[in-house]
Amino acid sequence: MNLDLIKKVIVVTGGSKGIGAGIVEVLSQEGALPVIVGRDRKQINQVISAYSKKGVQVGHAFAELTDPFQCEQAVKKIIEDFGTIHGLVNNAGVNDGVGLENGTNADFIQSITKNVVHYYTMAQLVLPELKKNKGAIVNIGSKIATTGQGGTSGYAAANGGRDALTKEWAVELLPYAIRVNSVIVAECYTPLYEKWIKTFENPEEKLKAITDRIPLENRMTTKEEIANTVAFLLSQKSSHTTGQLIYVDGGYTHLDRALTN
């Protein structure tokens, strides 16, 4: 796309698989220097090795994102390795099924911690570098905050928090010309999504029922489509866009479902 992201250092949490891996791939294609932050050392090392064999530089820093100290050490390592940070993609999280009927107070708090608290932690840690560079933050969110799903109170609340933080940070960071936006995901086929689909008695039937209700082309959103939007929002091509929740979902969340009948 030629987004002028060459050599821009972009931190991507949870960047070794799923949507995060798609974001890292698109950023590397744009000539950026994506840096994966996460706890799965084996998976991250495999991804780094695969890029290295292709002659593509992708950085990494290991951290359990629910541990603020590990996050701090990861950001210090990134600055030591690359000198600065131009952008942050808060992506890591999991729909953990902590519902109202089947959850506990402790489960709910844990779900919030692992799905939104580290968004704040990482943003705060990279902020000094973003101020220097008039950088950008992109938060990955879910349509669950808008539509609900049932049986997943923790994840729904966390995503509502992500949406609110996007707008709050966009306001707070205006003096530094730091842009903050969210990309909202609805139905995107990832390893986690596949795991969820397989919990149904007839996974293929359930998947078809979902895709039949996606207005645009009756298909899932690809991780590359999510990643392309993220890359655009990180770039100066979107230099006057901030505080926005952008739904990349084929019209699934907002268009009239009667269109799919």
Phi and psi in degrees as a GROMACS rama.xvg file:
@    title "Ramachandran Plot"
@    xaxis  label "Phi"
@    yaxis  label "Psi"
@TYPE xy
56.9549  65.3609  ASN-2
-93.8091  10.5686  LEU-3
57.4516  42.9303  ASP-4
-103.312  10.5004  LEU-5
-58.3746  127.179  ILE-6
67.1256  9.63139  LYS-7
-77.1281  129.306  LYS-8
-87.7208  115.115  VAL-9
-121.022  118.322  ILE-10
-82.8085  129.623  VAL-11
-125.526  109.137  VAL-12
-76.2793  142.185  THR-13
61.9102  37.4767  GLY-14
-88.9187  10.125  GLY-15
-97.852  -6.37214  SER-16
-154.566  163.981  LYS-17
59.2486  -139.267  GLY-18
-60.7717  -39.2099  ILE-19
-59.4055  -41.7709  GLY-20
-64.5558  -37.8841  ALA-21
-62.8073  -38.7209  GLY-22
-65.7105  -44.4615  ILE-23
-60.2427  -41.3175  VAL-24
-61.7428  -48.7441  GLU-25
-65.6066  -41.2783  VAL-26
-62.309  -39.8613  LEU-27
-66.4454  -36.2722  SER-28
-63.3969  -30.6201  GLN-29
-83.475  0.24542  GLU-30
84.9034  8.34658  GLY-31
-75.7851  173.552  ALA-32
-113.928  83.0658  LEU-33
-70.0364  143.083  PRO-34
-125.625  116.518  VAL-35
-82.9678  130.904  ILE-36
-121.656  125.451  VAL-37
-177.018  -179.36  GLY-38
-102.732  -16.5209  ARG-39
-81.8457  87.0428  ASP-40
-59.8192  -43.2089  ARG-41
-61.7031  -49.2916  LYS-42
-63.9822  -43.3408  GLN-43
-64.1248  -44.0478  ILE-44
-62.0414  -37.1172  ASN-45
-63.7638  -42.6884  GLN-46
-65.3557  -45.5393  VAL-47
-61.0153  -42.7556  ILE-48
-62.6755  -41.9831  SER-49
-62.9961  -41.7968  ALA-50
-68.3092  -39.8817  TYR-51
-60.0935  -38.8167  SER-52
-64.4824  -25.3552  LYS-53
-91.3281  1.31044  LYS-54
76.3042  23.5889  GLY-55
-109.584  131.362  VAL-56
-88.4267  120.67  GLN-57
-131.936  127.87  VAL-58
-90.6532  173.2  GLY-59
-157.018  157.16  HIS-60
-151.206  129.076  ALA-61
-84.9339  136.321  PHE-62
-164.061  138.866  ALA-63
-81.8122  111.623  GLU-64
-67.1708  -16.447  LEU-65
-81.9447  -3.03932  THR-66
-106.774  106.267  ASP-67
-56.75  -35.6155  PRO-68
-65.1701  -43.9974  PHE-69
-63.6254  -37.585  GLN-70
-62.678  -43.1273  CYS-71
-61.1055  -44.2972  GLU-72
-64.5849  -37.4347  GLN-73
-63.8359  -44.865  ALA-74
-65.4303  -39.4911  VAL-75
-60.1174  -42.4761  LYS-76
-62.9982  -42.1385  LYS-77
-61.764  -43.4919  ILE-78
-66.5401  -38.2842  ILE-79
-63.8886  -40.6626  GLU-80
-75.3694  -38.4658  ASP-81
-120.554  -6.5094  PHE-82
91.3719  -30.8525  GLY-83
-165.268  -178.048  THR-84
-138.477  130.359  ILE-85
-103.039  -22.9541  HIS-86
-158.188  157.337  GLY-87
-131.503  131.576  LEU-88
-114.21  107.745  VAL-89
-82.9473  108.246  ASN-90
-126.223  -31.911  ASN-91
-63.571  140.695  ALA-92
168.55  171.327  GLY-93
-151.897  135.899  VAL-94
-78.3236  97.5625  ASN-95
-96.2235  2.93183  ASP-96
67.3946  32.6625  GLY-97
-87.6286  98.1814  VAL-98
-95.8469  179.009  GLY-99
-74.1856  -40.9279  LEU-100
-79.7807  -35.8742  GLU-101
-108.343  1.95889  ASN-102
-98.1127  177.867  GLY-103
-128.024  166.086  THR-104
-57.9554  -42.9318  ASN-105
-64.1087  -42.1608  ALA-106
-61.5656  -42.1366  ASP-107
-62.5647  -47.3255  PHE-108
-62.1293  -40.7535  ILE-109
-63.7558  -39.2785  GLN-110
-63.1239  -43.6625  SER-111
-61.2853  -43.0507  ILE-112
-61.0038  -45.0966  THR-113
-86.5699  -5.25094  LYS-114
-115.77  -14.8482  ASN-115
-143.338  -28.0276  VAL-116
-60.5864  -39.2524  VAL-117
-70.2841  -19.9077  HIS-118
-59.848  -46.4497  TYR-119
-65.1803  -46.482  TYR-120
-56.9103  -51.1801  THR-121
-66.6906  -40.009  MET-122
-62.304  -42.7013  ALA-123
-65.187  -38.7111  GLN-124
-70.4691  -36.1064  LEU-125
-88.4955  -8.86096  VAL-126
-54.5036  -43.8096  LEU-127
-56.5449  -37.9528  PRO-128
-73.2062  -38.4737  GLU-129
-63.3572  -35.7644  LEU-130
-61.2729  -40.2697  LYS-131
-64.461  -32.7971  LYS-132
-108.434  3.5675  ASN-133
48.9061  53.6251  LYS-134
-77.4644  -164.962  GLY-135
-144.336  150.427  ALA-136
-121.95  134.072  ILE-137
-123.345  120.978  VAL-138
-98.1952  130.982  ASN-139
-88.2729  128.128  ILE-140
-126.798  -179.296  GLY-141
-127.673  147.89  SER-142
-64.1935  -12.3978  LYS-143
-57.919  -32.1088  ILE-144
-65.2905  -24.0421  ALA-145
-94.9633  -41.5442  THR-146
-103.498  -21.101  THR-147
73.6095  166.775  GLY-148
-140.236  -35.248  GLN-149
98.1526  129.578  GLY-150
75.8503  18.239  GLY-151
-147.465  56.2972  THR-152
-58.4532  -43.4538  SER-153
-61.3853  -49.1972  GLY-154
-66.0812  -38.9033  TYR-155
-63.2244  -46.1279  ALA-156
-63.9343  -40.6015  ALA-157
-62.5505  -40.2392  ALA-158
-71.7631  -33.224  ASN-159
-61.5697  -39.149  GLY-160
-64.0282  -40.5882  GLY-161
-59.8443  -44.3293  ARG-162
-62.4372  -44.1875  ASP-163
-65.607  -41.3423  ALA-164
-64.3124  -35.5746  LEU-165
-57.745  -47.2695  THR-166
-70.8184  -41.343  LYS-167
-62.3154  -46.4229  GLU-168
-67.6466  -35.7198  TRP-169
-58.3997  -38.7902  ALA-170
-72.0222  -50.0275  VAL-171
-62.4107  -31.7738  GLU-172
-97.0778  7.0036  LEU-173
-54.2206  -41.2267  LEU-174
-61.0312  -19.975  PRO-175
-103.621  3.65598  TYR-176
57.1384  33.2559  ALA-177
-93.4914  121.998  ILE-178
-92.6789  141.964  ARG-179
-133.689  123.976  VAL-180
-140.262  164.532  ASN-181
-121.239  143.551  SER-182
-107.844  119.857  VAL-183
-98.592  126.851  ILE-184
-103.243  139.812  VAL-185
-110.737  -84.546  ALA-186
-116.628  99.0508  GLU-187
-128.011  124.251  CYS-188
-79.636  106.821  TYR-189
-125.494  172.219  THR-190
-56.198  -38.0334  PRO-191
-67.319  -38.5093  LEU-192
-66.0313  -42.4464  TYR-193
-60.6424  -40.221  GLU-194
-62.1834  -40.7066  LYS-195
-66.878  -44.1232  TRP-196
-59.3742  -37.7388  ILE-197
-71.3576  -6.8274  LYS-198
-78.0228  -12.9209  THR-199
-86.2721  155.316  PHE-200
-62.7796  -39.4722  GLU-201
-124.01  82.9521  ASN-202
-56.6551  -43.824  PRO-203
-65.276  -38.93  GLU-204
-65.5638  -41.9389  GLU-205
-64.1806  -43.0694  LYS-206
-62.5699  -42.2807  LEU-207
-64.2751  -38.8441  LYS-208
-61.826  -34.8972  ALA-209
-73.5056  -50.8178  ILE-210
-65.0588  -30.5211  THR-211
-62.9919  -21.0695  ASP-212
-97.8285  2.42231  ARG-213
-88.9123  111.64  ILE-214
-56.7103  -44.7143  PRO-215
-84.6734  103.615  LEU-216
69.4776  6.74281  GLU-217
48.5659  52.2288  ASN-218
-146.411  163.649  ARG-219
-71.1517  152.357  MET-220
-72.5187  139.459  THR-221
-88.3588  156.13  THR-222
-65.9984  -26.4847  LYS-223
-67.56  -35.6531  GLU-224
-67.5317  -39.09  GLU-225
-62.1348  -48.2693  ILE-226
-63.1273  -38.3903  ALA-227
-60.8402  -39.5602  ASN-228
-68.5526  -40.8155  THR-229
-60.0956  -46.7218  VAL-230
-60.7627  -42.3802  ALA-231
-59.8246  -44.0544  PHE-232
-69.5484  -26.4081  LEU-233
-76.1521  -22.1322  LEU-234
-90.0462  164.614  SER-235
-74.9124  -3.24066  GLN-236
-66.9567  -18.817  LYS-237
-113.772  40.8914  SER-238
-63.8956  -15.6297  SER-239
-120.721  29.5191  HIS-240
-116.396  118.194  THR-241
-153.91  151.838  THR-242
73.4818  20.3769  GLY-243
-103.919  143.275  GLN-244
-105.067  109.058  LEU-245
-106.035  115.701  ILE-246
-89.0213  112.35  TYR-247
-105.017  86.2731  VAL-248
-148.56  16.3794  ASP-249
62.5326  24.5461  GLY-250
82.5255  8.02982  GLY-251
-62.3226  -38.9437  TYR-252
-78.0859  -41.2868  THR-253
-112.325  -20.5115  HIS-254
-80.7454  155.438  LEU-255
-62.1036  122.171  ASP-256
-64.2658  -17.9715  ARG-257
-62.1318  -20.338  ALA-258
-64.5562  -22.1553  LEU-259
-94.1292  -1.67247  THR-260
